[in-house]
Amino acid sequence: MSQALVVGGGFGGIASAIRLRAKGYEVQILDRCNRLGGRAQVFEQDGFKFDAGPTVITAPFLFDELFTLHGRRRQDYVEFRPLDPWYRFQFSDGDKFDYGGEMEDTEAEISRFNTDDVNGYRRLVAHSEKIFNVGFTELSDRPFHNIITMVAQIPALLRLKCYRTVWQMVCAYLQDPKLRQAFSIQPLLVGGNPFDTTSIYGLIHFLERRWGIHFAMGGTGALVDAYRRLMEELGIVIRLNTTVEEILVEGNRACGVLLEGGEKISGDLIISNVDPKHLYSNMLDHSKQSWIVRRKTQQHALSMGLFVLFFGTDKEYPEIAHHTIWLGKRYRELLDEIFHGSTLPKDFSLYLHRPTATDSSFAPEGCDSFYVLAPVPNLRADIDWDTQGPILRKRIIETLSQQMLPGLEQHLVTDFYMTPEDFANDYLSVGGAGFSVTPLFTQSAWFRYHNKAEGPDNLYLVGAGTHPGAGLPGVVSSAKVIDRLIPEAAISPVAAPA
């Protein structure tokens, strides 16, 4: 039976392994971490549990598909619970805006800020649906390694004004400055600056509206564990604490991998769920790459970095929603410094995750578990994180104590943090970027790293740096792209182990 090697156990790699098994391949998945999930690691400290990566589930059908491919039901492995509100926005002056629920709920919230923007929001969602119907329904699982595919989309993209940025699109429909901020932050969820990101990512509004926002009970780590259980049932071999050093090539065909310790493993197909910049810079002979991909690797701009502070408290904060986005006084200027500056900004905006709002298993009784994420410049900026990390931690805790979590300093019982340096070291993320390459128009679809390698045959790419992009729906959809490209295994599949 044909052998497939999946390098990297993030959601793109997991989804690829499950899909390839359905095609009849023997599959082995290799990952350098001590558990699957890529950035979706789970940390435990002092009785508290922390999801380290993605915390938002949208488009749940994408996750269900991987179970139904093998005659299983996702609900038998992990529970998805809908959230309400989806997000709470809190502004620096104390104003709050709850986003989610039924359309009428969101409209009622909007009307508290500007009644004229209610109709504007309806028009925004209608326009987002049009983008969704092209960008998600038609294109998210379509290969873009052929330039003709890209050219064919230009008329539709022009009709939808996808040459505009997300910020320009939102401003065309909403007038209130706070609502403009709240409805333009979505690109940050996939590593983009709203003032630079193509408005094709405005489809996220309708994506959220169509399926809502969910939380995997037990955390995103529980979803990873569910997939591990499925893969073990299917006979997929999982090797952890295993770093692939090189993709082996014979002639013009990828034929296996070389591990860090010198072991070689052969494979008929190689699927890379590695940061493409790292793959092409360090794992694949440059003579085996096209000049186009070498240029991409040199020139593609990276997403911002992330500073993530995990902490537990010895009291509960029941007034805090599951997801809160705290927006500081500056918006455009701050984002410009994060994406284009060379030093750490003096202020910040924050995403606060309180999973104990939905799932008490994350903390001891009477306690709360949190993580707070601050977008920061990636490692291309001149920031000494050994010095700045503790300073930023202190500033964030002080701000949370003043703005959202009274007395936090006195109730803090455990904490630790990750910086862009940890993303670079732990996940081989070039520049410590949180989401690989940023989603500019000139770095999307054909312009992005191709799912069919721009180099040897039998090598395919999935994950945040490839088409269709970052975020859980994007990386899971990247596995659907290669599903279109890879044929059935040469020999009919045998029955998978029960």
C-alpha positions as a printed Julia matrix, in Angstrom:
498×3 Matrix{Float64}:
   0.0    0.0     0.0
   1.24   3.52   -0.78
   2.92   5.31    2.11
   2.22   8.95    3.04
   4.34  10.94    5.47
   2.8   13.99    7.13
   5.39  16.37    8.57
   3.8   18.48   11.29
   0.84  17.66   13.51
  -1.09  20.92   13.46
  -4.7   20.95   12.28
  -3.59  21.01    8.64
  -1.46  17.93    9.16
  -4.12  16.15   11.21
  -6.79  16.81    8.58
  -4.43  15.67    5.8
  -3.6   12.43    7.6
  -7.28  11.59    8.09
  -8.14  12.42    4.48
  -5.22  10.41    3.08
  -6.24   7.41    5.17
  -9.69   7.63    3.59
  -7.97   7.46    0.18
  -6.31   4.21    1.15
  -2.83   5.38    2.12
  -0.81   4.05    5.0
  -0.12   7.25    6.94
   2.55   8.28    9.4
   2.46  11.71   11.05
   5.61  13.23   12.56
   5.71  16.18   14.94
   8.44  17.8    17.01
   6.16  18.66   19.98
   5.24  16.24   22.75
   1.59  16.25   21.68
  -0.31  16.84   18.45
  -2.0   20.15   17.61
   0.77  22.43   16.39
   0.1   25.77   18.04
  -2.92  24.19   19.75
  -0.86  22.86   22.63
  -2.23  22.46   26.15
  -0.37  23.64   29.23
  -1.12  22.66   32.82
   0.25  24.46   35.85
  -0.77  24.52   39.51
  -4.1   22.83   38.82
  -5.03  25.15   35.95
  -5.37  24.16   32.28
  -4.62  26.49   29.37
  -5.28  26.17   25.65
  -2.15  27.66   24.1
  -3.45  28.26   20.58
  -6.77  28.75   18.8
  -9.85  29.01   21.01
 -12.62  29.78   18.49
 -14.49  27.16   16.46
 -16.29  28.45   13.35
 -17.68  26.42   10.42
 -18.06  23.28   12.57
 -18.97  21.19    9.52
 -15.29  21.3     8.47
 -14.36  19.43   11.63
 -17.32  17.06   11.4
 -16.31  16.04    7.84
 -13.13  14.4     9.06
 -15.15  12.02   11.22
 -17.88  11.33    8.66
 -15.23  10.38    6.08
 -14.73   7.28    8.21
 -18.3    6.67    9.28
 -17.95   8.36   12.68
 -19.76  11.21   14.38
 -17.8   14.08   15.85
 -20.38  14.35   18.65
 -19.25  10.94   19.91
 -15.72  12.27   20.4
 -16.02  15.9    21.51
 -18.81  18.39   22.23
 -19.08  21.77   20.5
 -20.99  24.31   22.58
 -22.32  27.51   20.97
 -21.37  30.76   22.7
 -23.44  33.88   23.34
 -22.13  36.48   23.0
 -19.51  35.43   20.47
 -17.25  38.28   21.53
 -17.52  41.17   23.94
 -15.73  44.32   22.8
 -14.63  46.68   25.54
 -13.31  50.11   24.62
 -10.8   52.18   26.53
 -13.54  54.54   27.8
 -15.45  51.61   29.33
 -18.13  51.21   26.63
 -19.01  47.6    25.81
 -20.46  45.99   22.71
 -21.7   42.39   22.74
 -21.48  40.74   19.33
 -23.32  37.54   18.49
 -26.58  35.73   18.92
 -29.41  36.33   16.49
 -29.24  39.15   13.95
 -31.72  41.1    16.07
 -29.43  40.89   19.1
 -26.51  42.39   17.18
 -28.73  45.09   15.68
 -29.99  46.06   19.13
 -26.39  46.45   20.32
 -25.48  48.48   17.23
 -28.43  50.81   17.77
 -27.01  51.83   21.16
 -24.08  53.36   19.3
 -25.67  54.61   16.08
 -29.18  53.74   14.86
 -28.21  54.5    11.25
 -25.58  51.79   11.42
 -28.22  49.08   11.89
 -29.1   49.26    8.2
 -25.42  49.64    7.38
 -24.66  46.4     9.22
 -27.37  44.58    7.28
 -25.76  45.75    4.05
 -22.32  44.77    5.35
 -23.51  41.23    6.08
 -25.17  41.04    2.64
 -21.92  42.09    0.98
 -19.97  39.66    3.18
 -22.26  36.86    2.0
 -21.41  37.64   -1.63
 -17.7   37.47   -0.83
 -18.3   34.26    1.15
 -20.05  32.62   -1.79
 -16.95  33.17   -3.92
 -14.04  33.23   -1.47
 -15.17  30.39    0.8
 -17.76  28.25   -0.96
 -16.08  28.24   -4.38
 -12.38  28.86   -3.74
 -11.31  27.79   -0.23
 -10.72  24.17   -1.26
  -9.62  24.84   -4.86
  -5.96  24.48   -5.84
  -4.3   27.71   -7.0
  -0.96  26.46   -8.33
  -2.08  27.25  -11.88
  -2.05  30.97  -12.74
  -5.03  30.45  -15.04
  -7.17  29.62  -11.99
  -6.21  32.97  -10.49
  -6.84  34.93  -13.68
 -10.3   33.39  -13.98
 -11.27  34.85  -10.58
 -10.31  38.44  -11.37
 -13.74  39.56  -12.72
 -15.54  38.27   -9.59
 -12.96  39.82   -7.28
 -13.28  43.17   -9.04
 -17.1   43.06   -8.82
 -16.79  42.46   -5.09
 -14.25  45.31   -4.78
 -11.71  42.99   -3.18
  -9.02  45.52   -4.06
 -10.29  47.43   -1.02
  -8.91  46.72    2.42
 -11.11  45.3     5.17
 -11.06  48.72    6.85
 -12.24  50.46    3.68
 -15.0   47.9     3.23
 -16.28  48.32    6.81
 -16.15  52.12    6.59
 -18.33  51.97    3.46
 -21.17  50.6     5.61
 -20.65  51.8     9.19
 -20.14  55.32   10.55
 -19.59  54.95   14.28
 -15.82  54.87   15.0
 -16.14  52.2    17.7
 -18.25  49.94   15.5
 -15.76  50.41   12.68
 -13.07  49.06   14.96
 -15.19  46.15   16.23
 -16.15  45.02   12.74
 -12.7   45.38   11.2
 -10.6   43.36   13.65
 -11.35  39.99   11.98
  -8.13  39.97    9.88
  -6.14  39.94   13.12
  -7.59  36.47   13.73
  -5.65  35.27   10.66
  -2.55  37.45   11.07
  -3.54  40.48    9.0
  -3.69  44.24    9.49
  -7.24  45.49    8.68
  -5.66  48.48    6.94
  -3.63  46.24    4.59
  -5.61  43.0     4.31
  -7.7   42.45    1.18
 -11.43  42.69    1.85
 -11.93  39.15    0.63
 -11.36  38.33    4.3
 -14.54  40.29    4.98
 -16.24  36.93    4.36
 -15.54  36.17    8.03
 -18.58  38.29    8.99
 -20.94  35.98    7.14
 -19.0   32.88    8.17
 -19.62  33.8    11.81
 -23.21  34.79   11.14
 -24.01  31.52    9.34
 -22.67  29.03   11.9
 -21.99  31.09   15.0
 -19.02  30.74   17.35
 -18.45  27.5    19.25
 -16.16  26.19   21.95
 -14.89  22.64   22.14
 -15.66  21.44   25.65
 -12.37  20.56   27.27
 -10.74  23.14   25.01
  -9.22  23.02   21.56
  -6.84  20.47   23.06
  -9.85  18.16   23.55
 -10.58  18.45   19.82
  -6.96  17.5    19.1
  -7.32  14.52   21.45
 -10.5   13.5    19.64
  -8.64  13.46   16.34
  -5.78  11.51   17.88
  -8.25   8.89   19.07
  -9.76   8.73   15.57
  -6.33   8.4    13.95
  -5.33   5.61   16.31
  -8.57   3.78   15.44
  -7.71   4.19   11.75
  -4.21   2.8    12.16
  -2.4    6.08   11.49
   1.08   5.99   13.04
   1.85   9.01   15.25
   5.43   9.9    16.17
   5.94  12.8    18.56
   9.12  14.52   19.78
  10.38  13.91   16.25
  11.88  16.73   14.2
  12.24  16.4    10.44
  15.44  18.04    9.25
  15.22  17.56    5.49
  12.86  16.51    2.7
  14.66  13.85    0.66
  14.44  14.09   -3.12
  15.46  11.64   -5.84
  15.47  13.1    -9.33
  12.48  15.41   -9.12
  10.4   13.38   -6.68
  10.16  13.76   -2.92
  10.83  10.29   -1.59
  11.16  10.59    2.18
  12.47  12.58    5.12
  15.64  12.79    7.17
  15.12  13.12   10.91
  17.25  15.27   13.2
  18.97  12.19   14.62
  19.91  10.83   11.2
  17.09   8.34   10.63
  15.6    8.22    7.13
  11.97   7.36    6.44
  10.71   6.61    2.93
   7.35   7.74    1.61
   5.43   7.85   -1.66
   3.88  11.19   -0.68
   5.16  13.92    1.62
   2.73  16.42    3.18
   4.35  19.43    4.85
   2.45  21.15    7.65
   5.59  23.2     8.33
   5.86  26.99    8.0
   6.55  27.26    4.24
   9.27  29.85    4.75
  11.09  27.39    7.02
  10.47  24.51    4.63
  11.93  26.26    1.6
  14.73  27.97    3.53
  15.96  25.03    5.6
  14.42  21.67    4.66
  14.55  21.48    0.87
  17.59  21.77   -1.4
  17.41  25.17   -3.12
  18.31  23.58   -6.45
  15.06  21.61   -6.24
  12.91  24.77   -5.92
  11.43  27.05   -8.56
  12.76  30.6    -8.8
   9.28  31.87   -8.01
   9.12  30.17   -4.63
  12.65  31.31   -3.8
  11.48  34.86   -4.46
   8.38  34.36   -2.3
  10.55  33.11    0.53
  12.74  36.2     0.3
   9.96  38.76   -0.11
   6.72  37.55    1.49
   5.83  39.7     4.52
   5.17  37.94    7.79
   2.21  38.28   10.13
   2.6   40.01   13.46
   3.99  38.22   16.49
   2.06  37.29   19.61
   2.71  37.8    23.3
   0.51  35.36   25.19
   0.17  35.53   28.98
  -1.45  32.55   30.72
  -2.69  33.0    34.27
  -4.98  31.62   36.93
  -6.78  33.4    39.74
  -7.99  32.25   43.16
 -11.37  33.88   42.57
 -13.94  33.89   39.79
 -14.8   36.86   37.57
 -18.32  35.89   36.43
 -18.94  39.25   34.73
 -16.21  38.5    32.15
 -17.41  36.88   28.9
 -15.77  33.84   27.34
 -14.12  36.02   24.66
 -13.35  39.7    25.29
 -11.51  42.04   22.96
 -10.21  45.11   24.78
  -9.37  47.93   22.4
  -6.93  50.59   23.55
  -7.04  54.3    22.76
  -5.09  53.97   19.52
  -6.19  51.75   16.66
  -4.67  52.47   13.25
  -1.48  53.94   14.71
  -0.98  50.96   17.02
  -1.52  48.45   14.22
   0.95  50.32   12.03
   3.59  50.03   14.76
   2.83  46.34   15.29
   3.05  45.4    11.61
   5.62  47.89   10.34
   7.51  49.22   13.37
  10.88  48.16   14.72
  10.24  48.53   18.47
   7.63  47.4    20.98
   4.71  49.89   21.11
   4.09  51.66   24.39
   0.43  50.6    24.44
  -1.59  47.58   23.3
  -4.96  46.06   22.59
  -5.82  42.68   24.09
  -7.8   39.52   23.49
  -8.84  37.92   26.79
  -9.93  34.28   26.84
 -11.83  33.02   29.89
 -12.69  29.37   29.15
 -14.05  28.89   32.67
 -17.02  31.02   31.57
 -18.15  27.89   29.69
 -16.1   25.0    31.05
 -15.23  24.82   34.75
 -12.71  22.01   34.16
 -10.03  24.57   33.28
  -9.5   25.66   36.89
  -9.89  24.44   40.47
 -13.26  25.11   42.09
 -13.84  28.8    42.78
 -11.0   29.84   40.44
 -10.7   31.14   36.88
  -8.33  30.28   34.04
  -7.34  32.94   31.48
  -5.05  33.69   28.66
  -4.53  37.16   27.29
  -3.03  37.77   23.87
  -1.37  40.99   22.73
  -0.39  41.38   19.06
   3.23  42.54   18.93
   5.89  42.99   16.24
   7.49  39.77   15.03
  11.21  39.06   15.39
  12.09  41.33   12.46
  11.75  44.14   15.03
  14.6   44.92   17.38
  13.05  43.74   20.66
  14.97  42.07   23.47
  12.27  39.77   24.82
  14.37  38.72   27.8
  14.08  42.32   28.96
  10.74  43.34   27.47
   8.8   40.17   28.31
   8.63  40.76   32.07
   7.89  44.47   31.52
   5.03  43.74   29.12
   3.65  41.09   31.48
   3.54  43.64   34.31
   1.89  46.3    32.13
  -0.79  43.9    30.92
  -1.63  42.69   34.44
  -1.89  46.29   35.66
  -4.18  47.23   32.76
  -6.42  44.2    33.26
  -6.65  45.0    36.97
  -7.68  48.59   36.24
 -10.01  47.91   33.3
 -11.53  44.43   33.65
 -10.31  42.24   36.52
 -10.33  44.25   39.78
  -7.62  43.24   42.22
  -5.96  40.92   39.72
  -2.51  41.42   41.26
  -3.78  40.15   44.62
  -5.68  37.18   43.15
  -3.04  35.97   40.68
  -1.83  32.51   41.74
   0.02  31.25   38.65
   1.23  32.7    35.36
   3.71  32.31   32.51
   3.99  33.69   29.0
   5.12  33.04   25.43
   6.85  35.54   23.14
   7.61  35.45   19.39
  10.9   33.79   20.31
   8.95  30.82   21.68
   6.95  30.58   18.44
  10.23  30.48   16.51
  11.84  27.89   18.79
   8.87  25.63   19.49
   7.06  25.71   16.14
   9.87  26.71   13.71
   7.82  29.78   12.81
  10.08  32.07   10.77
  10.43  35.44   12.46
   8.32  34.18   15.35
   5.24  35.11   13.3
   1.97  34.01   14.85
   0.28  33.15   11.53
   3.05  32.65    8.95
   2.76  35.09    6.01
   0.28  37.93    6.33
  -2.89  37.88    4.14
  -2.19  40.71    1.7
  -3.81  40.47   -1.74
  -0.33  39.91   -3.19
   0.12  37.01   -0.77
  -3.23  35.29   -1.34
  -4.44  32.51   -3.67
  -1.86  31.99   -6.48
   0.48  34.54   -4.87
   0.55  32.55   -1.61
   2.62  29.41   -1.14
   1.06  26.72   -3.32
  -0.44  23.54   -1.91
   1.36  21.6    -4.66
   5.01  22.26   -3.94
   6.81  24.69   -6.17
   9.59  22.18   -6.49
   9.69  18.37   -6.48
   6.72  16.17   -7.3
   4.95  14.26   -4.53
   5.43  17.13   -2.05
   2.33  19.01   -0.87
   1.84  21.87    1.58
  -0.91  22.58    4.09
  -1.28  25.0     6.97
  -1.4   28.71    7.69
   1.16  29.82    5.1
  -0.57  28.05    2.22
  -3.87  28.62    0.4
  -6.48  29.44    1.68
  -4.73  30.88    4.74
  -4.52  30.95    8.52
  -7.22  30.31   11.11
  -8.77  26.91   11.83
 -11.2   26.96    8.87
  -8.32  27.92    6.57
  -5.82  25.27    7.67
  -8.45  22.51    7.73
  -9.56  23.6     4.24
  -5.97  23.41    3.0
  -6.2   19.65    3.54
  -9.3   19.62    1.32
  -7.21  21.3    -1.38
  -4.63  18.52   -1.42
  -7.45  15.97   -1.25
  -8.41  17.26   -4.71
  -4.82  16.94   -5.94
  -3.8   13.53   -4.6
  -5.2   10.39   -6.27
  -6.5    7.34   -4.51
  -3.8    5.01   -3.21
  -2.45   2.55   -5.75
  -3.97  -0.41   -3.9
  -7.54  -0.43   -2.62
  -7.71   0.35    1.09
  -7.94  -2.46    3.54
 -10.37  -2.26    6.41
  -9.06   0.11    9.05
  -8.47  -1.33   12.51
 -11.44  -0.9    14.84
